[in-house]
């Protein structure tokens, strides 16, 4: 059985990998957004940057005001 900490670690690794892939292929992804969604290149790059920032936030450990992880009160984390 997979423990919560192992699952969180695996999920975090997946998000870090996604972030790497998005940054590595940002130029190609921006070209797709320009072609498929008729955005300007600047708009496409801005949209991708916001998406990458959201993935970065997903990689953070949740922490409460005291600096502790709220794992006990929020089992989904």
N, C-alpha and C positions, 0 to 999 in steps of 0.2 A: 504494500500500500504506500502511495506517495504521500509524504508529509506536506503540510502547508508551506513550510519553509523551502522545501525542495521545489514545490510547484511555483512559488513566487520567484525563486531563483531562475527557474526555467523560463517563466514568462518574461522576466526582466531581460534575460539573455536574448529572447526573441525580439523584444522591442529594440534593444541595442543593435541587433543585426538589421532590423528594418530601418533604423536610422542611418546606419552605414550604407545600406543599399540605396536609400532615397538620396543621400548626399552624393554617392558615387555616380548615380544615373540622373542627376538633376537636370542636366542639359537635354538629355533625350526625353525625359518626362515633360519638360517645358515645351519642347517641340511638339509633342503629342497634344498637349493642352492648346497650343496655338492652332494646330491643324484641326483638331476634333471639336473644340469648343469656341473657336474664333476669338481667342483672347490675344492681347498683345503679348510680346515676349516679357515685358516688365510685369504685367499682371500675372502671367503664368509663373514667373520666378517668385513673385511675392506670395502667391497661393501655395507654392511648394514650400517656401520658407516657413509659412504658418503651419503647414502640415508637419514639417520636421520638428518645429517647436512643440507641437502637441504630442508627438512621439517622445520627445525628451521629457516632458512632464510625466508621461506614463512610466518612464524609467525610474522616477524618484520614489524613495521609500516614504510612505505616509508617516508623518511625525506630528504629535500634538504640541500644545503650547509649552509643555515642560521639556520637550526634546526627546520624549520617549515614543516608541512606536505603539499605536493603539491596537495592536494585534488582539489583545484579549477582549476588548469591547467591540471590535469590528472584525469578525472572523473572515470576511471576504477579502481583507487585506492580508 
